Amino acid sequence: MEFDELLKERKSVRNYSTKAVSFGDIVRVCEAARYSPMAGNIYTIRLIVVGNKETKAKLAGAALEQEFVADAPYVIVVCSDLANLARSYGARAEIYSRQQAGAAIENMLLKVTELGLATCWIGAFDDNAVKRILNIPEKIQVEAILPIANPLGKTTQKKKPELKQILYFEKWGQGTVKPIKKVPA
């Protein structure tokens, strides 16, 4: 799949089939996180792969009752351990850690899409409940929950904003001098 096609194909999917997902594919998704940019090459990302049915049900509850989480064969919980980053970057470590988590998660989402699988980036959850369920130390930040599954049926892409709605030049709110009709190939 070409890169632009991959970007346009990626979407949040909440309806999953019962078809199994290979553990090899889960490892490939996790491997994609390793290739994301990290401040000072200090890896803060930690990944927890969950396949246990009862644990997935508890995570769905902790994710504000988003029951589709439990329907996925696997769930990956993305965490950050910013202790080493804080030693190098002080107060900015938390900002860098969040940026790194976002980059790692996007790599994972794109890999899921490339593999023909489905996921949904879940950021709405009770941090403390997730930590209790998975025995995550207090100092670790839970960043996201990613259920990984095969999609059930055809999924549709939500409309994205036009480039001119999100793009400024030189200063905030300043549009282009020339109208943008189409993104150049």
Buried (B, 14 or more C-beta within 10 A) or exposed (E): EEEEEBEEBBBEBBEBBEEEBEEEBBEBBBEBBEEBEBBEEBBBBBBBBBBEEEBBBBBBBBBEEBEBBBBBBBBBBBBBBBEEBBEEBEEEBBEBBBBBBBBBBBBBBBBBBBBEBBBBBBEEBBEEBBBEBBEBEEEBBBBBBBBBBBBBEEEEEEEEEEEEEEEEEEEEEEEEEEEEEEEEE
